[in-house]
Amino acid sequence: MEFYVNIIHSQSLDRYYIGCTENIESRLIKHLQNHKGFTSRGKDWKLVYSEKIPDKKLALAREKEIKNWKNRRMIEKLISQNSI
């Protein structure tokens, strides 16, 4: 099974969300639906980055690595270098 580390962006909130999933399309749909949590505040989330990783453990480590950057410029550089 393949996993994906992805970054979605809400223009209305001007925020990024970094996550890991097996199915990008269904996960994005869940982010756009009514629910509790961080992404419920925006209704315009768009996929801006995706990275395929062959193993769940490695995907979770990569997600954590990107989240630990805590630097918007580094995240935007990653997105610009690997545009979808």
Contacts in CASP RR format, 6 or more apart in sequence:
PFRMAT RR
TARGET T0000
AUTHOR 0000-0000-0000
METHOD contacts of the structure
MODEL  1
MEFYVNIIHSQSLDRYYIGCTENIESRLIKHLQNHKGFTSRGKDWKLVYS
EKIPDKKLALAREKEIKNWKNRRMIEKLISQNSI
1 22 0 8 1.000
1 56 0 8 1.000
2 22 0 8 1.000
2 52 0 8 1.000
2 53 0 8 1.000
2 54 0 8 1.000
3 20 0 8 1.000
3 21 0 8 1.000
3 22 0 8 1.000
3 52 0 8 1.000
3 53 0 8 1.000
3 54 0 8 1.000
3 55 0 8 1.000
3 56 0 8 1.000
3 58 0 8 1.000
3 59 0 8 1.000
4 20 0 8 1.000
4 21 0 8 1.000
4 22 0 8 1.000
4 24 0 8 1.000
4 50 0 8 1.000
4 51 0 8 1.000
4 52 0 8 1.000
4 53 0 8 1.000
4 59 0 8 1.000
5 18 0 8 1.000
5 19 0 8 1.000
5 20 0 8 1.000
5 50 0 8 1.000
5 51 0 8 1.000
5 53 0 8 1.000
5 59 0 8 1.000
5 62 0 8 1.000
5 63 0 8 1.000
5 66 0 8 1.000
6 18 0 8 1.000
6 19 0 8 1.000
6 20 0 8 1.000
6 21 0 8 1.000
6 24 0 8 1.000
6 27 0 8 1.000
6 47 0 8 1.000
6 49 0 8 1.000
6 50 0 8 1.000
6 51 0 8 1.000
7 16 0 8 1.000
7 17 0 8 1.000
7 18 0 8 1.000
7 19 0 8 1.000
7 47 0 8 1.000
7 48 0 8 1.000
7 49 0 8 1.000
7 50 0 8 1.000
7 66 0 8 1.000
7 75 0 8 1.000
7 78 0 8 1.000
7 79 0 8 1.000
8 16 0 8 1.000
8 17 0 8 1.000
8 28 0 8 1.000
8 31 0 8 1.000
8 39 0 8 1.000
8 45 0 8 1.000
8 46 0 8 1.000
8 47 0 8 1.000
8 48 0 8 1.000
9 15 0 8 1.000
9 16 0 8 1.000
9 17 0 8 1.000
9 45 0 8 1.000
9 46 0 8 1.000
9 48 0 8 1.000
10 17 0 8 1.000
10 39 0 8 1.000
10 41 0 8 1.000
10 42 0 8 1.000
10 44 0 8 1.000
10 45 0 8 1.000
10 46 0 8 1.000
11 44 0 8 1.000
11 46 0 8 1.000
12 42 0 8 1.000
12 43 0 8 1.000
12 44 0 8 1.000
13 41 0 8 1.000
13 42 0 8 1.000
16 48 0 8 1.000
16 72 0 8 1.000
16 75 0 8 1.000
17 31 0 8 1.000
17 38 0 8 1.000
17 39 0 8 1.000
17 45 0 8 1.000
18 63 0 8 1.000
18 66 0 8 1.000
18 67 0 8 1.000
18 75 0 8 1.000
19 63 0 8 1.000
20 56 0 8 1.000
20 59 0 8 1.000
20 60 0 8 1.000
20 62 0 8 1.000
20 63 0 8 1.000
21 27 0 8 1.000
24 47 0 8 1.000
24 50 0 8 1.000
28 45 0 8 1.000
28 47 0 8 1.000
31 39 0 8 1.000
31 45 0 8 1.000
32 43 0 8 1.000
32 45 0 8 1.000
34 40 0 8 1.000
39 45 0 8 1.000
47 84 0 8 1.000
48 79 0 8 1.000
48 83 0 8 1.000
48 84 0 8 1.000
49 78 0 8 1.000
49 79 0 8 1.000
49 82 0 8 1.000
49 83 0 8 1.000
49 84 0 8 1.000
50 84 0 8 1.000
51 62 0 8 1.000
51 82 0 8 1.000
53 59 0 8 1.000
53 62 0 8 1.000
66 75 0 8 1.000
66 78 0 8 1.000
69 75 0 8 1.000
END
